[in-house]
Amino acid sequence: MDRSCVKCLKTMVIFLNFLCWLCGAFVVAFGEFQMMHSMFASLITTFWPIYPANTLVVTGTIVTCVCYLGVLGGLKENRCMLISFFILLFILMLVELAMASVFLVYSREIDTYFEKDLMQSLEIYRQSHPEGNKTIKDDFDAVQHLFRCCGVHGEADWKGNVPISCCTEDPCNTLSHTNWQEGCLLKLRNWSARNYLSTGAGVVTMFIIQFICLSITVPLFCHFSRHGLGYK
């Protein structure tokens, strides 16, 4: 392999890893933003580790660290860094594939837990005294107001004790008012599906970049090995 080809591979490794590092940093920032502005985290507790914001932060952090190692390995032409980057990136890609498979296989179970958690949160809200469970109450009120829905399956879930956040009028300052008839379960499922779809699209994009990085790291590492380079 001539020097110009090696230089081209090295440039590609550095550029693609830097691009992947930027994507990872953006994913972390976006996940943190979702965490700070999320109004639904307290209502869905069973599968909180795979909540979109948590998934973004964890995945983005790992990708950022691994790709930074790849950038350093390419810049310093260091075989130790390159082989460490290759192994870590390969493991990361396997984890991403495993997570995608879990989402596909257990999508129905996740929907069941979604409904169960919402019903449990509604019962806590309904049976609490006015000053109790402030977080759940605020989050449920925010969901009903934002998505224009009432209860989990409908207004009947509240069993006559319907909160003011179900009111169709804004502001709702009359004693006799109309409430939203549609439940929040379907709307929250659709919202969650859109979030996971955007998260999945980002993960697929990073997966493609990672695969290209993995492919061009091998010939570069082999060249350094054949010529005894890469440990200085």
NUSE-239237 format. One record per residue (C-alpha): residue number from 1; residue in one letter; chain; x, y, z. Coordinates in nm, 2 decimals, m for minus. Last residue first. Layout:
BEGIN
+-----+----+----+--------+--------+--------+
!   i ! aa ! ch !     xx !     yy !     zz !
+-----+----+----+--------+--------+--------+
! NUM !  A !  A !      X !      Y !      Z !
...
+-----+----+----+--------+--------+--------+
! end
This chain:
BEGIN
+-----+----+----+--------+--------+--------+
!   i ! aa ! ch !     xx !     yy !     zz !
+-----+----+----+--------+--------+--------+
! 232 !  K !  A !   0.56 !   0.56 !   1.91 !
! 231 !  Y !  A !   0.37 !   0.23 !   1.89 !
! 230 !  G !  A !   0.22 !   0.26 !   1.55 !
! 229 !  L !  A !   0.46 !   0.13 !   1.30 !
! 228 !  G !  A !   0.62 !  m0.21 !   1.25 !
! 227 !  H !  A !   0.57 !  m0.19 !   0.87 !
! 226 !  R !  A !   0.34 !  m0.49 !   0.85 !
! 225 !  S !  A !   0.15 !  m0.38 !   1.17 !
! 224 !  F !  A !   0.10 !  m0.02 !   1.05 !
! 223 !  H !  A !  m0.04 !  m0.15 !   0.72 !
! 222 !  C !  A !  m0.27 !  m0.39 !   0.90 !
! 221 !  F !  A !  m0.40 !  m0.12 !   1.12 !
! 220 !  L !  A !  m0.49 !   0.10 !   0.82 !
! 219 !  P !  A !  m0.64 !  m0.20 !   0.64 !
! 218 !  V !  A !  m0.87 !  m0.27 !   0.94 !
! 217 !  T !  A !  m0.96 !   0.09 !   1.03 !
! 216 !  I !  A !  m1.13 !   0.14 !   0.69 !
! 215 !  S !  A !  m1.41 !  m0.12 !   0.76 !
! 214 !  L !  A !  m1.47 !  m0.02 !   1.12 !
! 213 !  C !  A !  m1.51 !   0.35 !   1.03 !
! 212 !  I !  A !  m1.76 !   0.25 !   0.75 !
! 211 !  F !  A !  m1.95 !   0.04 !   1.01 !
! 210 !  Q !  A !  m1.95 !   0.32 !   1.26 !
! 209 !  I !  A !  m2.09 !   0.57 !   1.00 !
! 208 !  I !  A !  m2.37 !   0.32 !   0.91 !
! 207 !  F !  A !  m2.44 !   0.26 !   1.28 !
! 206 !  M !  A !  m2.45 !   0.64 !   1.35 !
! 205 !  T !  A !  m2.72 !   0.68 !   1.08 !
! 204 !  V !  A !  m2.91 !   0.38 !   1.22 !
! 203 !  V !  A !  m2.89 !   0.53 !   1.58 !
! 202 !  G !  A !  m3.03 !   0.86 !   1.46 !
! 201 !  A !  A !  m3.32 !   0.69 !   1.27 !
! 200 !  G !  A !  m3.39 !   0.48 !   1.58 !
! 199 !  T !  A !  m3.41 !   0.79 !   1.80 !
! 198 !  S !  A !  m3.64 !   0.96 !   1.56 !
! 197 !  L !  A !  m3.86 !   0.65 !   1.55 !
! 196 !  Y !  A !  m3.84 !   0.61 !   1.93 !
! 195 !  N !  A !  m3.97 !   0.96 !   1.97 !
! 194 !  R !  A !  m4.25 !   0.91 !   1.71 !
! 193 !  A !  A !  m4.35 !   0.59 !   1.89 !
! 192 !  S !  A !  m4.36 !   0.76 !   2.23 !
! 191 !  W !  A !  m4.59 !   1.03 !   2.09 !
! 190 !  N !  A !  m4.81 !   0.77 !   1.93 !
! 189 !  R !  A !  m4.82 !   0.57 !   2.26 !
! 188 !  L !  A !  m4.90 !   0.89 !   2.45 !
! 187 !  K !  A !  m5.19 !   0.97 !   2.22 !
! 186 !  L !  A !  m5.33 !   0.61 !   2.25 !
! 185 !  L !  A !  m5.31 !   0.61 !   2.63 !
! 184 !  C !  A !  m5.44 !   0.96 !   2.68 !
! 183 !  G !  A !  m5.81 !   0.88 !   2.66 !
! 182 !  E !  A !  m6.05 !   1.06 !   2.43 !
! 181 !  Q !  A !  m6.36 !   1.24 !   2.58 !
! 180 !  W !  A !  m6.20 !   1.57 !   2.66 !
! 179 !  N !  A !  m6.41 !   1.74 !   2.93 !
! 178 !  T !  A !  m6.70 !   1.99 !   2.89 !
! 177 !  H !  A !  m6.77 !   2.25 !   3.16 !
! 176 !  S !  A !  m7.02 !   2.32 !   3.43 !
! 175 !  L !  A !  m6.85 !   2.49 !   3.72 !
! 174 !  T !  A !  m6.69 !   2.75 !   3.50 !
! 173 !  N !  A !  m6.33 !   2.88 !   3.50 !
! 172 !  C !  A !  m6.15 !   2.66 !   3.24 !
! 171 !  P !  A !  m5.89 !   2.89 !   3.08 !
! 170 !  D !  A !  m5.87 !   2.73 !   2.83 !
! 169 !  E !  A !  m6.19 !   2.52 !   2.76 !
! 168 !  T !  A !  m6.18 !   2.15 !   2.69 !
! 167 !  C !  A !  m6.15 !   2.06 !   3.06 !
! 166 !  C !  A !  m5.95 !   1.75 !   3.14 !
! 165 !  S !  A !  m5.69 !   1.96 !   3.33 !
! 164 !  I !  A !  m5.96 !   2.05 !   3.58 !
! 163 !  P !  A !  m5.94 !   1.70 !   3.73 !
! 162 !  V !  A !  m6.23 !   1.45 !   3.70 !
! 161 !  N !  A !  m6.34 !   1.29 !   4.03 !
! 160 !  G !  A !  m6.65 !   1.11 !   3.88 !
! 159 !  K !  A !  m6.48 !   0.77 !   3.84 !
! 158 !  W !  A !  m6.16 !   0.92 !   3.70 !
! 157 !  D !  A !  m6.13 !   0.63 !   3.44 !
! 156 !  A !  A !  m6.47 !   0.74 !   3.30 !
! 155 !  E !  A !  m6.31 !   1.04 !   3.12 !
! 154 !  G !  A !  m6.14 !   0.81 !   2.87 !
! 153 !  H !  A !  m5.89 !   0.52 !   2.82 !
! 152 !  V !  A !  m5.61 !   0.66 !   3.03 !
! 151 !  G !  A !  m5.77 !   0.97 !   3.18 !
! 150 !  C !  A !  m5.87 !   1.27 !   2.97 !
! 149 !  C !  A !  m5.72 !   1.39 !   2.65 !
! 148 !  R !  A !  m5.61 !   1.72 !   2.49 !
! 147 !  F !  A !  m5.25 !   1.61 !   2.44 !
! 146 !  L !  A !  m5.10 !   1.91 !   2.62 !
! 145 !  H !  A !  m5.37 !   1.95 !   2.89 !
! 144 !  Q !  A !  m5.40 !   1.59 !   2.96 !
! 143 !  V !  A !  m5.02 !   1.53 !   2.96 !
! 142 !  A !  A !  m4.96 !   1.84 !   3.18 !
! 141 !  D !  A !  m5.22 !   1.73 !   3.43 !
! 140 !  F !  A !  m5.06 !   1.39 !   3.45 !
! 139 !  D !  A !  m4.72 !   1.54 !   3.50 !
! 138 !  D !  A !  m4.84 !   1.79 !   3.77 !
! 137 !  K !  A !  m5.02 !   1.52 !   3.95 !
! 136 !  I !  A !  m4.74 !   1.27 !   3.94 !
! 135 !  T !  A !  m4.49 !   1.53 !   4.07 !
! 134 !  K !  A !  m4.72 !   1.66 !   4.35 !
! 133 !  N !  A !  m4.78 !   1.32 !   4.50 !
! 132 !  G !  A !  m4.98 !   1.47 !   4.79 !
! 131 !  E !  A !  m5.10 !   1.82 !   4.84 !
! 130 !  P !  A !  m5.47 !   1.76 !   4.74 !
! 129 !  H !  A !  m5.50 !   1.42 !   4.91 !
! 128 !  S !  A !  m5.41 !   1.12 !   4.69 !
! 127 !  Q !  A !  m5.66 !   0.86 !   4.57 !
! 126 !  R !  A !  m5.71 !   0.99 !   4.22 !
! 125 !  Y !  A !  m5.35 !   1.08 !   4.15 !
! 124 !  I !  A !  m5.23 !   0.74 !   4.27 !
! 123 !  E !  A !  m5.50 !   0.57 !   4.07 !
! 122 !  L !  A !  m5.40 !   0.77 !   3.76 !
! 121 !  S !  A !  m5.03 !   0.67 !   3.81 !
! 120 !  Q !  A !  m5.12 !   0.31 !   3.83 !
! 119 !  M !  A !  m5.34 !   0.33 !   3.52 !
! 118 !  L !  A !  m5.05 !   0.50 !   3.33 !
! 117 !  D !  A !  m4.80 !   0.24 !   3.45 !
! 116 !  K !  A !  m5.02 !  m0.05 !   3.33 !
! 115 !  E !  A !  m5.09 !   0.10 !   2.99 !
! 114 !  F !  A !  m4.72 !   0.15 !   2.92 !
! 113 !  Y !  A !  m4.64 !  m0.19 !   3.06 !
! 112 !  T !  A !  m4.87 !  m0.34 !   2.80 !
! 111 !  D !  A !  m4.72 !  m0.13 !   2.52 !
! 110 !  I !  A !  m4.37 !  m0.25 !   2.62 !
! 109 !  E !  A !  m4.50 !  m0.61 !   2.61 !
! 108 !  R !  A !  m4.62 !  m0.55 !   2.26 !
! 107 !  S !  A !  m4.29 !  m0.41 !   2.14 !
! 106 !  Y !  A !  m4.09 !  m0.70 !   2.29 !
! 105 !  V !  A !  m3.95 !  m0.85 !   1.97 !
! 104 !  L !  A !  m3.89 !  m0.53 !   1.78 !
! 103 !  F !  A !  m3.75 !  m0.33 !   2.07 !
! 102 !  V !  A !  m3.53 !  m0.62 !   2.18 !
! 101 !  S !  A !  m3.40 !  m0.66 !   1.83 !
! 100 !  A !  A !  m3.30 !  m0.29 !   1.81 !
!  99 !  M !  A !  m3.13 !  m0.32 !   2.15 !
!  98 !  A !  A !  m2.93 !  m0.63 !   2.03 !
!  97 !  L !  A !  m2.82 !  m0.45 !   1.71 !
!  96 !  E !  A !  m2.70 !  m0.15 !   1.92 !
!  95 !  V !  A !  m2.52 !  m0.38 !   2.15 !
!  94 !  L !  A !  m2.35 !  m0.55 !   1.86 !
!  93 !  M !  A !  m2.25 !  m0.21 !   1.72 !
!  92 !  L !  A !  m2.10 !  m0.12 !   2.06 !
!  91 !  I !  A !  m1.90 !  m0.44 !   2.08 !
!  90 !  F !  A !  m1.75 !  m0.37 !   1.73 !
!  89 !  L !  A !  m1.68 !  m0.01 !   1.83 !
!  88 !  L !  A !  m1.50 !  m0.13 !   2.15 !
!  87 !  I !  A !  m1.29 !  m0.38 !   1.95 !
!  86 !  F !  A !  m1.20 !  m0.14 !   1.67 !
!  85 !  F !  A !  m1.12 !   0.15 !   1.91 !
!  84 !  S !  A !  m0.89 !  m0.07 !   2.12 !
!  83 !  I !  A !  m0.72 !  m0.19 !   1.80 !
!  82 !  L !  A !  m0.67 !   0.17 !   1.68 !
!  81 !  M !  A !  m0.56 !   0.29 !   2.02 !
!  80 !  C !  A !  m0.30 !   0.02 !   2.05 !
!  79 !  R !  A !  m0.19 !   0.06 !   1.69 !
!  78 !  N !  A !  m0.11 !   0.43 !   1.73 !
!  77 !  E !  A !  m0.10 !   0.64 !   1.41 !
!  76 !  K !  A !  m0.11 !   0.95 !   1.64 !
!  75 !  L !  A !  m0.39 !   1.12 !   1.44 !
!  74 !  G !  A !  m0.58 !   0.80 !   1.36 !
!  73 !  G !  A !  m0.56 !   0.66 !   1.71 !
!  72 !  L !  A !  m0.66 !   1.00 !   1.86 !
!  71 !  V !  A !  m0.97 !   1.01 !   1.63 !
!  70 !  G !  A !  m1.06 !   0.65 !   1.71 !
!  69 !  L !  A !  m1.03 !   0.71 !   2.09 !
!  68 !  Y !  A !  m1.26 !   1.01 !   2.05 !
!  67 !  C !  A !  m1.50 !   0.78 !   1.86 !
!  66 !  V !  A !  m1.52 !   0.54 !   2.16 !
!  65 !  C !  A !  m1.59 !   0.82 !   2.41 !
!  64 !  T !  A !  m1.85 !   1.00 !   2.20 !
!  63 !  V !  A !  m2.03 !   0.67 !   2.11 !
!  62 !  I !  A !  m2.05 !   0.57 !   2.48 !
!  61 !  T !  A !  m2.19 !   0.91 !   2.58 !
!  60 !  G !  A !  m2.44 !   0.92 !   2.29 !
!  59 !  T !  A !  m2.57 !   0.57 !   2.37 !
!  58 !  V !  A !  m2.62 !   0.65 !   2.74 !
!  57 !  V !  A !  m2.78 !   1.00 !   2.68 !
!  56 !  L !  A !  m3.00 !   0.90 !   2.39 !
!  55 !  T !  A !  m3.14 !   0.59 !   2.57 !
!  54 !  N !  A !  m3.21 !   0.78 !   2.88 !
!  53 !  A !  A !  m3.40 !   1.05 !   2.68 !
!  52 !  P !  A !  m3.60 !   0.79 !   2.48 !
!  51 !  Y !  A !  m3.70 !   0.59 !   2.79 !
!  50 !  I !  A !  m3.52 !   0.25 !   2.77 !
!  49 !  P !  A !  m3.40 !   0.26 !   3.13 !
!  48 !  W !  A !  m3.75 !   0.39 !   3.24 !
!  47 !  F !  A !  m3.92 !   0.06 !   3.15 !
!  46 !  T !  A !  m4.15 !   0.01 !   3.45 !
!  45 !  T !  A !  m4.16 !   0.38 !   3.55 !
!  44 !  I !  A !  m4.39 !   0.56 !   3.30 !
!  43 !  L !  A !  m4.58 !   0.84 !   3.48 !
!  42 !  S !  A !  m4.28 !   1.00 !   3.65 !
!  41 !  A !  A !  m4.10 !   1.04 !   3.31 !
!  40 !  F !  A !  m4.40 !   1.22 !   3.14 !
!  39 !  M !  A !  m4.32 !   1.59 !   3.16 !
!  38 !  S !  A !  m3.98 !   1.59 !   2.99 !
!  37 !  H !  A !  m3.81 !   1.93 !   2.96 !
!  36 !  M !  A !  m3.49 !   1.85 !   3.16 !
!  35 !  M !  A !  m3.47 !   1.49 !   3.04 !
!  34 !  Q !  A !  m3.54 !   1.59 !   2.68 !
!  33 !  F !  A !  m3.26 !   1.85 !   2.68 !
!  32 !  E !  A !  m3.02 !   1.60 !   2.83 !
!  31 !  G !  A !  m3.11 !   1.36 !   2.55 !
!  30 !  F !  A !  m3.05 !   1.63 !   2.29 !
!  29 !  A !  A !  m2.71 !   1.72 !   2.44 !
!  28 !  V !  A !  m2.61 !   1.35 !   2.45 !
!  27 !  V !  A !  m2.72 !   1.30 !   2.09 !
!  26 !  F !  A !  m2.53 !   1.61 !   1.98 !
!  25 !  A !  A !  m2.21 !   1.48 !   2.14 !
!  24 !  G !  A !  m2.26 !   1.14 !   1.97 !
!  23 !  C !  A !  m2.31 !   1.31 !   1.63 !
!  22 !  L !  A !  m2.00 !   1.52 !   1.69 !
!  21 !  W !  A !  m1.80 !   1.21 !   1.78 !
!  20 !  C !  A !  m1.93 !   1.03 !   1.47 !
!  19 !  L !  A !  m1.81 !   1.32 !   1.25 !
!  18 !  F !  A !  m1.48 !   1.31 !   1.43 !
!  17 !  N !  A !  m1.46 !   0.94 !   1.37 !
!  16 !  L !  A !  m1.55 !   0.99 !   1.00 !
!  15 !  F !  A !  m1.28 !   1.26 !   0.96 !
!  14 !  I !  A !  m1.00 !   1.08 !   1.14 !
!  13 !  V !  A !  m1.06 !   0.75 !   0.97 !
!  12 !  M !  A !  m1.10 !   0.92 !   0.63 !
!  11 !  T !  A !  m0.78 !   1.11 !   0.68 !
!  10 !  K !  A !  m0.59 !   0.79 !   0.78 !
!   9 !  L !  A !  m0.73 !   0.61 !   0.48 !
!   8 !  C !  A !  m0.62 !   0.89 !   0.24 !
!   7 !  K !  A !  m0.27 !   0.90 !   0.40 !
!   6 !  V !  A !  m0.24 !   0.53 !   0.37 !
!   5 !  C !  A !  m0.34 !   0.55 !   0.00 !
!   4 !  S !  A !  m0.09 !   0.83 !  m0.06 !
!   3 !  R !  A !   0.19 !   0.63 !   0.12 !
!   2 !  D !  A !   0.16 !   0.33 !  m0.11 !
!   1 !  M !  A !   0.00 !   0.00 !   0.00 !
+-----+----+----+--------+--------+--------+
! end
